[in-house]
């Protein structure tokens, strides 16, 4: 996203159960969470008519179902009952039952709830109902009922349910502190469940003061005001002051450092928050008050400043990390300390910091790759190659970088054997996929995605390929891609990297001299080929062109008749998006890294990041240290996509290093505002 008068192109934010597609940020929120999620609707209204689609209900029934859904969302039990009674044989009968129960979940008897669960056991809606019921049982501290039902969940990744499960065990006197420490890493997602767990463990002395101070640090880092307030109260400190430290750090700092350990910890949260907007002011305040802090507190303060300085790519970041030496770092701090060491070429620190990461984080592809690079830089060729081999079989950014280090190149795997009619028929008969198609026909994409993903559980590679083909036949290329990505041994690049609308895109790219593999790589990341995708901020179409950007590019290329509504036209969207890609590419001297970052985060930001260089920087290091996490992921994914597309289009091996080249510190005069 860009600010001021600068045109912008935005990514499509999808529902939370989709794989990330890329993102943009407000100028003041580097490395922050993505924008509010949006729902998109790529399929025409009306039931699908291709093989595997559900039989159509009457339009009146569909309309009634939509009214029922809205009444349930508003908890209008009387209206829900009236509407549900008009849908006795609707194809989405499980959702009719769910919506009928939802407004009165707290008043319903356990037998009523269990009856609905029994009737629809093994479905996505039963999982959703059970999740909501468990949360209610946890809030009511009905741990006997909670534990009877918790084991029936198919997925155990809901943070609040996991907190209630630990709270139930702790209430019986079990020692759960180690599990709780491992779990409690994301304060914005805590809710009542995790807050209650922390309070219970502290009151029963399973957690000590150090555990609470650690949670306070996490809350400050994550901009989580509510958790910071609750922790302050447990520590006997002012919750108002804790909230100010997170929300208005200048006010909290003006109150002074305080006299107790809790007050000093809150002050350090304020210093860390202030560093995000004024690093200099925060550093001056920390220096001034250092004599009144313990060595550990001083190091904690410098770690917060180093983190903020790293996100800002400040030249002071490296020295600040040295001043934080010895203190425990959060996961985000460990990763940023590693990135700054990469920019400095300090492979010793890269190795030490990665090795200090928790095992789950250390196993992330990024840190497997960079630890291998540290091994290689320090002459440990055998260890380096072992690390690269761990990830080289993956068709993603780090897998491609690892292949390059091993002296191999990216190739498109052989196509799997054709799907049989029986395999396709089985996919079409999958009840969850049928329900998903019905939801897509109703333009309820969030529910459709949930049902679709539920229907993929436990499928073999061949079954997944058949489901991907079912999605393709229903013009749901985003589902085709996401489904095909789940296969492990049978890889179908035609599904993973489709190239629709080639008759429009190829001549457009050719006329501009653009690499069509890069264009397709970007479209795949932006919209997953959803032609009428629309983001919450107004970006539209395959290439997610913002209205202001469309108007600006149209004027540049002489499209005098442009109006905003034309952005949903396929040819217009590709023409404007491709021309904008060409403009940013020219603006950055043909550098795909910078141009891709500019397309996502705006040319001004990409110029600013480049402007901090005083010598060429390895492209992979530059990408790894892009301050915005979503832009960082976006650039990695687009360039990896482009490399895979090139392998398909050119039918010959490719190296990602032809795109991930050293970023040069100088650029010619900008042509973009």
PATOR-453639 format. One line per 10 residues: their letters; for each residue x, y, z of C-alpha. Coordinates in steps of 0.1 Angstrom, whole numbers. Example, Ala and Ser with C-alpha at 12.3 -4.5 7.8 and 13.67 -1.06 7.14 Angstrom:
as) 123,-45,78  137,-11,71
! end
This chain:
xxxxxxxxxx) 0,0,0  12,35,-7  4,68,8  -3,103,-4  -8,107,-41  12,76,-51  -9,50,-69  -9,15,-54  -16,-21,-62  -29,-42,-34
xxxxxxxxxx) -30,-79,-28  -61,-99,-21  -66,-107,16  -83,-140,19  -101,-159,47  -78,-171,74  -79,-208,64  -63,-200,30  -26,-201,24  -12,-165,26
xxxxxxxxxx) -12,-147,-7  8,-116,1  -1,-83,18  4,-46,22  8,-25,53  2,9,65  33,31,66  34,31,103  30,-7,108  60,-26,95
xxxxxxxxxx) 60,-63,102  24,-60,114  -6,-82,109  -23,-82,74  -54,-60,68  -89,-72,77  -98,-103,58  -122,-101,29  -145,-125,12  -144,-128,-26
xxxxxxxxxx) -168,-143,-51  -153,-157,-83  -182,-179,-96  -214,-168,-113  -246,-168,-93  -266,-200,-97  -257,-236,-91  -228,-250,-110  -238,-273,-139  -205,-292,-145
xxxxxxxxxx) -199,-327,-133  -197,-329,-95  -219,-299,-89  -248,-301,-65  -284,-302,-79  -300,-268,-78  -324,-259,-52  -352,-234,-60  -342,-197,-60  -367,-192,-33
xxxxxxxxxx) -350,-218,-11  -317,-202,-17  -330,-168,-8  -346,-182,24  -313,-198,33  -295,-165,30  -320,-149,53  -316,-177,77  -279,-173,78  -282,-136,85
xxxxxxxxxx) -308,-141,112  -285,-166,129  -256,-141,127  -279,-116,145  -289,-142,171  -326,-138,163  -339,-172,175  -375,-166,166  -368,-155,130  -343,-184,127
xxxxxxxxxx) -370,-210,136  -395,-195,112  -371,-195,83  -356,-229,91  -391,-245,91  -394,-235,54  -363,-255,44  -371,-291,53  -352,-307,25  -326,-281,16
xxxxxxxxxx) -293,-294,2  -274,-277,30  -295,-293,57  -266,-295,82  -263,-257,81  -300,-253,86  -297,-274,118  -266,-254,129  -282,-220,123  -313,-232,141
xxxxxxxxxx) -292,-240,172  -266,-213,171  -286,-184,186  -296,-205,216  -264,-225,221  -260,-213,257  -296,-222,266  -298,-255,247  -296,-288,266  -265,-309,262
xxxxxxxxxx) -287,-336,246  -300,-311,220  -265,-302,210  -253,-338,210  -282,-348,188  -272,-322,161  -236,-333,164  -246,-370,160  -267,-362,130  -238,-345,112
xxxxxxxxxx) -208,-362,128  -177,-359,106  -187,-327,88  -172,-293,89  -203,-278,104  -202,-303,133  -166,-294,139  -176,-257,140  -205,-264,163  -184,-285,187
xxxxxxxxxx) -157,-257,187  -182,-231,197  -198,-254,223  -164,-261,238  -156,-224,241  -189,-219,259  -182,-248,282  -148,-234,290  -162,-200,298  -187,-216,322
xxxxxxxxxx) -159,-237,337  -178,-269,330  -146,-288,326  -162,-322,330  -184,-315,299  -155,-298,282  -132,-328,285  -159,-352,274  -162,-333,241  -127,-320,235
xxxxxxxxxx) -114,-353,224  -139,-354,195  -124,-324,177  -107,-334,145  -83,-304,147  -66,-293,179  -51,-260,168  -76,-236,184  -55,-216,208  -83,-208,233
xxxxxxxxxx) -95,-244,234  -60,-255,240  -58,-230,269  -91,-242,284  -77,-278,281  -47,-268,302  -69,-248,326  -90,-279,331  -60,-300,340  -45,-273,362
xxxxxxxxxx) -79,-271,381  -73,-307,391  -38,-298,404  -18,-312,374  15,-295,366  10,-279,332  34,-249,333  59,-263,307  30,-269,282  16,-235,290
xxxxxxxxxx) 50,-217,284  53,-234,250  17,-225,241  15,-189,252  34,-170,225  7,-149,208  -11,-125,232  -35,-110,206  -51,-144,204  -54,-152,241
xxxxxxxxxx) -90,-142,248  -106,-152,281  -93,-187,280  -56,-180,280  -59,-150,303  -77,-173,328  -49,-199,324  -22,-174,331  -40,-161,362  -47,-197,375
xxxxxxxxxx) -11,-208,370  2,-176,388  -22,-180,417  -12,-216,422  25,-208,418  31,-228,387  40,-196,370  64,-172,388  70,-135,383  95,-141,355
xxxxxxxxxx) 67,-159,335  45,-128,339  73,-104,329  79,-125,298  42,-123,290  43,-85,295  72,-83,270  53,-104,245  22,-82,249  42,-50,243
xxxxxxxxxx) 59,-64,213  26,-75,198  7,-43,206  -17,-63,227  -32,-38,252  -57,-61,269  -32,-88,278  -7,-61,290  -34,-47,313  -42,-81,328
xxxxxxxxxx) -6,-90,334  0,-56,351  -29,-63,375  -15,-97,384  18,-81,392  1,-55,414  8,-27,390  -14,-1,373  -33,-16,344  -39,20,331
xxxxxxxxxx) -2,26,330  4,-7,312  -22,3,286  -6,37,281  28,19,276  14,0,247  -10,27,232  6,60,241  42,53,251  52,90,253
xxxxxxxxxx) 27,95,281  39,64,300  75,74,296  67,109,309  54,93,342  90,81,349  107,48,354  89,40,387  102,23,418  92,-13,416
xxxxxxxxxx) 102,-41,392  67,-41,377  68,-3,371  102,-6,354  90,-35,332  61,-13,321  85,16,314  106,-7,292  75,-17,273  68,20,267
xxxxxxxxxx) 104,25,256  101,-4,231  68,9,217  83,45,214  112,31,195  88,21,167  81,58,160  111,76,174  142,54,178  163,84,189
xxxxxxxxxx) 140,95,217  137,59,230  175,55,230  180,88,249  154,78,275  170,43,280  205,58,283  193,84,308  176,58,330  201,30,326
xxxxxxxxxx) 217,36,361  184,28,377  179,-5,359  194,-39,366  218,-54,340  190,-77,328  165,-48,325  190,-27,305  196,-56,281  159,-61,278
xxxxxxxxxx) 155,-25,269  183,-26,243  167,-57,228  135,-38,222  154,-9,207  174,-33,185  142,-50,173  127,-16,163  160,-5,147  161,-37,128
xxxxxxxxxx) 126,-33,114  136,2,104  169,-11,89  187,15,110  225,14,110  223,14,148  206,-20,149  237,-42,149  253,-23,179  220,-23,198
xxxxxxxxxx) 219,-61,195  254,-62,210  242,-42,240  213,-68,244  237,-97,246  228,-124,271  191,-115,276  164,-139,264  150,-129,231  115,-134,217
xxxxxxxxxx) 110,-154,185  106,-121,165  137,-107,181  157,-138,173  147,-136,137  154,-99,133  188,-103,150  196,-130,124  185,-107,95  207,-79,107
xxxxxxxxxx) 237,-102,110  230,-114,75  231,-78,62  264,-74,80  278,-107,67  284,-118,103  279,-156,98  291,-164,133  261,-144,148  238,-159,121
xxxxxxxxxx) 247,-194,133  245,-186,170  211,-169,168  195,-196,146  208,-222,170  192,-203,199  158,-205,183  132,-229,196  133,-261,176  100,-255,158
xxxxxxxxxx) 112,-221,146  147,-235,137  129,-261,115  114,-233,94  127,-235,58  141,-200,60  164,-208,90  173,-243,77  186,-225,45  204,-197,63
xxxxxxxxxx) 220,-221,88  232,-241,58  246,-209,44  264,-202,77  279,-237,76  291,-231,40  306,-197,49  325,-213,78  338,-242,57  314,-269,69
xxxxxxxxxx) 305,-282,34  291,-315,46  268,-300,71  258,-272,47  249,-297,19  229,-318,44  208,-287,53  202,-278,17  192,-314,9  165,-312,36
xxxxxxxxxx) 146,-286,17  157,-289,-19  128,-312,-29  103,-284,-22  91,-263,-51  92,-231,-32  116,-202,-27  139,-217,-1  139,-251,-19  149,-233,-51
xxxxxxxxxx) 177,-214,-33  189,-247,-18  189,-264,-52  211,-236,-65  236,-241,-36  237,-278,-45  245,-270,-81  211,-281,-94  183,-263,-112  146,-261,-111
xxxxxxxxxx) 128,-284,-135  91,-291,-140  84,-327,-128  68,-352,-152  31,-349,-154  12,-376,-134  -8,-402,-153  -42,-389,-164  -71,-391,-140  -96,-418,-146
xxxxxxxxxx) -134,-413,-148  -137,-433,-116  -113,-409,-98  -132,-379,-111  -165,-394,-101  -153,-401,-66  -142,-364,-62  -176,-353,-75  -194,-374,-50  -174,-361,-20
xxxxxxxxxx) -202,-346,2  -180,-317,16  -169,-307,-19  -205,-308,-30  -215,-285,-2  -186,-262,-11  -198,-259,-46  -232,-250,-34  -218,-223,-12  -197,-209,-41
xxxxxxxxxx) -229,-208,-62  -245,-187,-34  -214,-165,-35  -205,-175,1  -169,-180,-4  -158,-182,32  -181,-211,39  -172,-227,6  -135,-226,14  -141,-241,48
xxxxxxxxxx) -161,-270,34  -136,-275,5  -107,-277,29  -126,-301,51  -133,-323,22  -96,-326,14  -87,-342,48  -71,-376,45  -71,-377,7  -44,-394,-12
xxxxxxxxxx) -23,-376,-38  -45,-390,-66  -77,-380,-48  -63,-345,-43  -55,-342,-80  -90,-353,-88  -104,-327,-64  -82,-301,-80  -96,-310,-114  -131,-308,-101
xxxxxxxxxx) -123,-272,-89  -109,-264,-124  -140,-276,-141  -160,-253,-118  -138,-223,-127  -123,-222,-92  -86,-220,-100  -77,-208,-66  -90,-240,-51  -72,-260,-79
xxxxxxxxxx) -39,-244,-68  -44,-248,-31  -56,-284,-35  -27,-294,-57  -2,-279,-33  -11,-306,-8  2,-335,-29  35,-349,-19  47,-375,-44  25,-368,-75
xxxxxxxxxx) 32,-332,-85  11,-317,-112  26,-283,-123  -4,-278,-147  -26,-276,-116  -1,-258,-93  9,-232,-119  -20,-228,-143  -17,-202,-171  -53,-191,-180
xxxxxxxxxx) -61,-162,-203  -29,-168,-222  -45,-153,-254  -48,-120,-236  -17,-120,-214  9,-133,-238  5,-105,-264  3,-79,-237  35,-91,-220  52,-95,-253
xxxxxxxxxx) 43,-60,-265  58,-46,-233  89,-68,-233  78,-83,-200  87,-119,-189  53,-136,-189  66,-161,-162  70,-131,-139  36,-117,-147  20,-151,-141
xxxxxxxxxx) 40,-155,-109  26,-122,-96  -10,-129,-106  -8,-163,-89  2,-145,-57  -22,-116,-60  -55,-133,-68  -49,-170,-74  -66,-163,-108  -99,-152,-93
xxxxxxxxxx) -110,-128,-121  -135,-108,-100  -114,-107,-68  -119,-76,-48  -100,-66,-17  -114,-46,12  -95,-15,0  -109,-16,-35  -82,-35,-55  -98,-54,-83
xxxxxxxxxx) -93,-83,-107  -66,-107,-115  -38,-82,-109  -55,-64,-80  -53,-30,-94  -63,-1,-72  -87,25,-88  -61,53,-83  -34,32,-99  -57,22,-128
xxxxxxxxxx) -66,58,-135  -30,69,-133  -17,41,-156  -46,46,-180  -37,82,-184  0,73,-190  -9,48,-218  -35,69,-234  -66,50,-223  -89,80,-224
xxxxxxxxxx) -122,62,-218  -111,46,-185  -136,44,-156  -132,25,-123  -158,-1,-133  -135,-12,-161  -110,-28,-136  -132,-59,-134  -129,-64,-172  -103,-91,-178
xxxxxxxxxx) -85,-74,-207  -85,-40,-191  -72,-54,-158  -43,-73,-175  -35,-43,-196  -33,-19,-167  -16,-43,-143  10,-54,-169  18,-18,-178  22,-9,-141
xxxxxxxxxx) 46,-39,-137  66,-26,-167  67,9,-152  80,-2,-118  105,-26,-135  119,3,-156  119,25,-125  142,0,-107  166,-7,-136  151,-41,-144
xxxxxxxxxx) 155,-55,-109  127,-79,-103  132,-79,-65  127,-42,-62  99,-41,-88  80,-69,-71  83,-52,-37  72,-19,-53  41,-35,-68  31,-47,-34
xxxxxxxxxx) 43,-21,-10  46,9,-32  76,24,-52  84,49,-24  91,22,1  111,1,-23  132,32,-31  137,39,6  149,3,13  173,5,-16
xxxxxxxxxx) 185,39,-6  199,25,26  225,5,6  260,18,2  272,-13,-17  256,-42,-36  237,-66,-14  230,-103,-21  194,-105,-34  184,-132,-10
xxxxxxxxxx) 197,-112,20  179,-81,8  146,-100,5  151,-116,39  154,-82,55  124,-65,39  108,-48,69  71,-57,61  65,-94,67  38,-97,41
xxxxxxxxxx) 59,-79,14  88,-101,23  66,-132,18  51,-117,-13  84,-111,-30  97,-146,-21  65,-162,-35  63,-142,-67  99,-149,-76  96,-186,-68
xxxxxxxxxx) 64,-187,-88  81,-170,-118  109,-195,-117  85,-224,-118  65,-209,-146  97,-203,-166  105,-240,-162  71,-248,-177  71,-222,-205  106,-227,-216
xxxxxxxxxx) 107,-265,-210  143,-263,-196  160,-260,-162  159,-227,-144  179,-210,-116  162,-187,-92  195,-168,-90  187,-153,-124  159,-134,-106  174,-131,-71
xxxxxxxxxx) 204,-111,-82  225,-86,-61  205,-54,-54  225,-24,-65  226,8,-43  220,33,-70  190,39,-93  182,65,-120  157,93,-115  123,79,-105
xxx) 96,80,-132  69,71,-107  54,96,-82
! end
